[in-house]
């Protein structure tokens, strides 16, 4: 059929049933067979396919619940509990509902902390917990979500101490903690700055530089491409977005409508944007900004990636956005994808 739900997590059931009692082993085998047939012979029609799949998932959910209830000491009990969450997620998505991530996080922590559970199951629980915490942090960026993400990374690395992603995960942890636990974030950045991967090490050093920027107002002045004089010192008391971008950068161009909308919505409340263009064609820059109603000032020196300010601030990629608070200090080093929320929060601060 046309509709095949790629979001369905495969329920990979192991062979722990070999150590189970006969009745229990048979029940586990039935669950395996049922999982293998989950998407078999679904109708071509999307609506009919979704309906039949939901029916199968509902039936499967009941069977797993019965297994956990009837065999509480089964060597497969942890896998069954993981499968219950996967089935619940799939059902919720089919029905356009949000999964109960809070309840799942609680269950995942219980599995990840259970010393009797097989190490691979504890590791899987830790990985899913990490994914949930990462999504939640990206959505709300609160202290509690940052600490949840930090704890989830620690839990994952406890069961994956030699994982190749360790430096990147530690870097993510430092970035999450920057606003809420500067000392912990700095310690992690210093650790990762010595990593053998030059990109990871440079990102960590950039993180340390950004933390220094939080301690004092950002100093920046220039003559914009349209002749305006720009000095961030003159914008104290306003929330300012510093946007490193270029017209040749597809993600930058895609975000222009959101930038214009946010600027128009909050400008009267004290929000400004300062663009740092990494273009090399002045005419192309002026034409693009005029056509897209980007009325804020743009720094331009025609040097592309060798742009003076991009070099000064060690910009590694575009778009890069920094949000400065009313005091001129860095308030948010990465407000993309939640720009309106970040600007609102900064404007509400005294």
C-alpha positions as CSV (number, residue, x, y, z in Angstrom):
1,X,0.0,0.0,0.0
2,X,1.1,3.6,-0.4
3,X,1.0,4.3,3.3
4,X,3.7,2.4,5.2
5,X,4.4,4.0,8.6
6,X,8.1,4.5,8.6
7,X,7.8,5.8,12.2
8,X,6.9,2.4,13.5
9,X,9.8,1.1,15.5
10,X,10.6,-2.5,14.8
11,X,9.9,-4.6,17.8
12,X,13.1,-6.7,17.9
13,X,12.3,-9.4,20.3
14,X,15.2,-11.5,21.5
15,X,15.7,-15.2,22.3
16,X,15.6,-14.9,26.0
17,X,12.6,-17.2,26.0
18,X,15.1,-20.2,25.8
19,X,15.6,-19.7,29.5
20,X,11.9,-19.3,30.3
21,X,9.3,-21.8,31.4
22,X,7.4,-23.8,28.7
23,X,4.2,-21.8,28.9
24,X,6.0,-18.6,29.1
25,X,8.3,-19.6,26.1
26,X,5.3,-20.3,24.0
27,X,3.7,-17.0,24.9
28,X,6.8,-15.2,24.0
29,X,7.1,-17.0,20.7
30,X,3.5,-16.0,19.9
31,X,4.4,-12.4,20.5
32,X,7.4,-12.7,18.2
33,X,5.2,-14.2,15.4
34,X,2.6,-11.5,15.9
35,X,5.2,-8.8,15.7
36,X,6.6,-10.3,12.5
37,X,3.1,-10.1,10.8
38,X,2.3,-6.6,12.0
39,X,2.5,-4.9,8.6
40,X,1.9,-8.0,6.4
41,X,-0.8,-7.8,3.7
42,X,-2.0,-4.3,4.6
43,X,-4.6,-2.8,2.1
44,X,-3.4,-0.5,-0.6
45,X,-5.9,2.2,0.5
46,X,-4.3,4.5,3.0
47,X,-7.3,4.8,5.3
48,X,-8.0,1.1,5.3
49,X,-4.4,0.3,5.9
50,X,-4.2,2.7,8.9
51,X,-7.4,1.2,10.3
52,X,-6.2,-2.4,10.1
53,X,-2.7,-1.5,11.4
54,X,-4.3,0.3,14.4
55,X,-6.4,-2.8,15.1
56,X,-3.4,-5.0,15.0
57,X,-1.4,-2.7,17.2
58,X,-4.2,-2.5,19.8
59,X,-4.4,-6.3,19.8
60,X,-0.7,-6.6,20.2
61,X,-0.7,-4.0,23.0
62,X,-3.1,-6.2,25.0
63,X,-1.1,-9.3,24.4
64,X,2.1,-7.6,25.7
65,X,0.3,-6.2,28.7
66,X,-0.9,-9.7,29.5
67,X,2.6,-11.2,29.1
68,X,4.0,-8.6,31.6
69,X,1.2,-9.3,34.0
70,X,1.3,-13.1,33.8
71,X,5.1,-13.5,33.7
72,X,6.5,-10.8,36.0
73,X,9.8,-12.6,36.4
74,X,10.3,-13.6,32.8
75,X,13.8,-13.1,31.4
76,X,12.0,-11.3,28.6
77,X,10.1,-8.8,30.8
78,X,12.3,-5.9,30.0
79,X,12.0,-6.4,26.3
80,X,8.2,-6.7,26.7
81,X,8.1,-3.4,28.6
82,X,10.2,-1.7,25.9
83,X,7.8,-3.1,23.2
84,X,4.8,-1.7,25.1
85,X,6.2,1.8,24.8
86,X,7.0,1.3,21.1
87,X,3.5,0.0,20.4
88,X,2.0,2.9,22.3
89,X,4.0,5.4,20.3
90,X,2.9,3.9,17.0
91,X,-0.7,3.9,18.0
92,X,-0.5,7.5,19.2
93,X,1.0,8.6,15.9
94,X,-1.6,6.7,13.8
95,X,-4.3,8.5,15.8
96,X,-2.6,11.9,15.5
97,X,-2.0,12.0,19.2
98,X,1.1,12.9,21.3
99,X,2.7,10.0,23.2
100,X,2.9,10.3,27.0
101,X,6.6,11.0,27.0
102,X,6.7,11.8,30.8
103,X,5.3,8.4,31.6
104,X,7.7,6.7,29.1
105,X,10.7,8.6,30.5
106,X,9.8,7.3,34.0
107,X,9.6,3.7,32.7
108,X,12.8,4.0,30.7
109,X,14.7,5.3,33.7
110,X,13.4,2.3,35.7
111,X,14.7,-0.1,33.0
112,X,18.0,1.7,32.5
113,X,18.6,1.7,36.3
114,X,17.6,-2.0,36.8
115,X,20.9,-3.9,37.5
116,X,19.1,-7.2,36.8
117,X,18.2,-6.2,33.2
118,X,20.5,-7.3,30.4
119,X,23.1,-4.7,29.6
120,X,21.9,-4.3,26.0
121,X,18.3,-3.6,27.1
122,X,19.6,-1.1,29.7
123,X,21.6,0.5,26.9
124,X,18.6,0.7,24.6
125,X,16.5,2.3,27.3
126,X,19.2,4.8,27.9
127,X,19.4,5.7,24.2
128,X,15.6,6.2,23.9
129,X,15.7,8.3,27.1
130,X,18.4,10.4,25.5
131,X,16.4,10.9,22.4
132,X,13.3,12.0,24.3
133,X,15.3,14.4,26.5
134,X,17.0,15.9,23.4
135,X,13.7,16.5,21.7
136,X,12.2,18.0,24.9
137,X,15.2,20.3,25.4
138,X,15.1,21.6,21.8
139,X,11.4,22.4,22.3
140,X,11.5,24.3,25.6
141,X,15.1,25.1,26.6
142,X,14.3,25.2,30.3
143,X,16.7,24.4,33.1
144,X,14.7,21.3,34.0
145,X,14.9,20.0,30.4
146,X,18.6,20.8,30.2
147,X,19.3,18.8,33.4
148,X,17.1,16.0,32.1
149,X,19.2,15.9,28.9
150,X,22.4,16.0,31.0
151,X,21.2,13.1,33.1
152,X,20.2,11.1,30.0
153,X,23.6,11.6,28.4
154,X,25.3,10.4,31.6
155,X,23.0,7.4,31.7
156,X,23.7,6.5,28.1
157,X,27.5,6.8,28.6
158,X,27.2,4.7,31.7
159,X,26.2,1.7,29.5
160,X,28.2,2.9,26.5
161,X,31.4,4.1,28.0
162,X,33.5,3.6,24.8
163,X,30.9,4.9,22.4
164,X,32.4,6.9,19.6
165,X,29.8,9.5,20.0
166,X,30.9,10.3,23.6
167,X,32.8,13.6,22.7
168,X,29.8,14.9,20.6
169,X,27.4,13.9,23.4
170,X,29.5,15.7,26.0
171,X,29.6,18.7,23.7
172,X,25.8,18.6,23.5
173,X,25.6,18.4,27.3
174,X,27.8,21.5,27.7
175,X,25.7,23.5,25.2
176,X,22.5,22.5,27.1
177,X,23.9,23.5,30.5
178,X,25.5,26.8,29.4
179,X,22.6,29.0,30.6
180,X,21.9,27.1,33.8
181,X,25.2,25.7,35.1
182,X,28.1,27.7,33.7
183,X,30.7,25.9,35.8
184,X,29.7,22.4,34.7
185,X,29.5,23.5,31.1
186,X,32.9,25.1,31.2
187,X,34.4,21.9,32.7
188,X,32.9,19.8,29.9
189,X,34.1,22.2,27.2
190,X,37.6,22.1,28.6
191,X,37.5,18.3,28.6
192,X,36.2,18.1,25.0
193,X,38.6,20.8,23.7
194,X,41.4,18.2,23.9
195,X,39.6,15.7,21.7
196,X,41.5,14.2,18.8
197,X,38.7,15.2,16.4
198,X,39.6,18.7,15.3
199,X,36.0,19.7,14.5
200,X,34.8,18.5,18.0
201,X,37.7,20.3,19.6
202,X,37.1,23.5,17.7
203,X,33.4,23.4,18.6
204,X,34.4,23.1,22.3
205,X,36.8,26.0,22.1
206,X,34.1,28.1,20.4
207,X,31.8,27.1,23.2
208,X,34.3,28.5,25.7
209,X,34.6,31.7,23.7
210,X,30.8,32.1,23.7
211,X,30.8,31.6,27.4
212,X,33.2,34.5,27.8
213,X,30.9,36.6,25.7
214,X,28.2,36.1,28.3
215,X,30.3,37.9,30.9
216,X,30.4,41.2,29.1
217,X,28.5,43.1,26.4
218,X,29.4,42.3,22.8
219,X,31.4,45.1,21.2
220,X,30.6,45.5,17.5
221,X,30.5,48.6,15.2
222,X,30.6,49.0,11.5
223,X,29.2,50.9,8.5
224,X,26.4,48.9,6.9
225,X,26.2,48.2,3.2
226,X,23.5,51.0,2.9
227,X,25.7,53.5,4.7
228,X,24.1,53.3,8.1
229,X,26.4,53.5,11.2
230,X,25.9,50.6,13.5
231,X,27.2,50.3,17.0
232,X,25.8,47.7,19.4
233,X,26.5,50.0,22.3
234,X,23.8,52.3,20.9
235,X,21.3,49.4,21.1
236,X,21.7,48.7,24.8
237,X,18.2,48.3,26.3
238,X,17.0,46.4,23.2
239,X,17.1,42.7,22.3
240,X,19.4,42.2,19.3
241,X,19.7,39.3,16.9
242,X,23.1,39.0,15.3
243,X,22.6,36.9,12.1
244,X,25.6,35.5,10.2
245,X,24.2,34.4,6.8
246,X,24.6,34.6,3.0
247,X,22.3,34.7,0.0
248,X,24.1,31.6,-1.4
249,X,23.1,29.6,1.8
250,X,19.8,27.6,1.2
251,X,19.0,27.3,5.0
252,X,19.6,31.0,5.4
253,X,17.3,31.8,2.6
254,X,14.6,29.5,3.9
255,X,14.6,31.3,7.3
256,X,14.3,34.8,5.9
257,X,10.4,34.8,6.0
258,X,10.5,33.9,9.7
259,X,13.1,36.6,10.4
260,X,11.0,39.2,8.6
261,X,7.9,38.2,10.4
262,X,9.6,38.2,13.8
263,X,11.2,41.5,13.1
264,X,7.9,43.1,12.1
265,X,6.1,41.6,15.1
266,X,8.6,42.7,17.8
267,X,10.4,45.7,16.5
268,X,8.1,48.2,18.2
269,X,8.8,46.3,21.5
270,X,12.5,46.8,21.3
271,X,13.8,44.1,19.0
272,X,16.5,44.7,16.3
273,X,18.4,42.5,13.9
274,X,22.0,43.1,12.7
275,X,23.0,41.0,9.6
276,X,26.5,39.9,8.9
277,X,26.6,38.9,5.3
278,X,29.2,36.4,4.0
279,X,28.4,37.3,0.4
280,X,31.0,38.4,-2.1
281,X,28.6,40.1,-4.5
282,X,27.3,43.4,-3.1
283,X,24.7,43.8,-5.9
284,X,23.2,40.4,-5.2
285,X,23.0,41.1,-1.5
286,X,21.3,44.5,-2.0
287,X,18.8,43.0,-4.5
288,X,18.0,40.1,-2.3
289,X,17.4,42.2,0.9
290,X,15.3,44.7,-1.0
291,X,13.1,42.0,-2.6
292,X,12.6,40.2,0.7
293,X,12.0,43.3,2.9
294,X,15.0,42.8,5.0
295,X,15.2,46.4,6.2
296,X,17.8,45.9,9.0
297,X,21.5,46.8,8.5
298,X,23.9,44.4,6.9
299,X,27.7,44.2,7.4
300,X,29.4,43.4,4.1
301,X,33.1,43.3,3.1
302,X,32.9,41.1,0.0
303,X,35.3,38.5,1.4
304,X,32.9,35.6,1.7
305,X,34.0,33.0,4.2
306,X,37.0,35.3,5.0
307,X,34.5,37.9,6.2
308,X,36.2,40.0,8.8
309,X,33.6,39.6,11.5
310,X,33.1,35.9,10.8
311,X,36.8,35.4,11.2
312,X,36.8,37.5,14.4
313,X,34.1,35.5,16.0
314,X,35.3,32.1,14.6
315,X,32.0,31.3,12.8
316,X,32.1,27.7,11.5
317,X,28.8,27.6,9.6
318,X,25.8,29.7,8.4
319,X,23.3,30.5,9.4
320,X,24.6,31.2,12.9
321,X,22.4,33.4,15.1
322,X,23.2,35.0,18.5
323,X,20.5,36.7,20.6
324,X,21.8,39.5,22.8
325,X,19.8,40.6,25.8
326,X,19.0,44.2,26.8
327,X,22.4,44.4,28.6
328,X,24.2,43.6,25.3
329,X,25.4,40.3,26.6
330,X,24.9,36.9,24.8
331,X,21.5,35.6,26.1
332,X,21.0,32.7,23.7
333,X,23.7,31.3,21.4
334,X,21.3,29.3,19.2
335,X,17.8,30.7,19.0
336,X,17.1,29.1,15.5
337,X,13.9,27.1,15.1
338,X,12.4,28.8,18.2
339,X,13.2,32.4,17.4
340,X,9.9,34.0,18.5
341,X,10.0,32.1,21.8
342,X,13.6,33.2,22.4
343,X,12.9,36.8,21.5
344,X,9.8,36.9,23.7
345,X,11.7,35.5,26.7
346,X,14.5,38.1,26.2
347,X,12.1,41.0,25.9
348,X,10.3,40.0,29.1
349,X,13.5,40.1,31.1
350,X,14.2,43.5,32.9
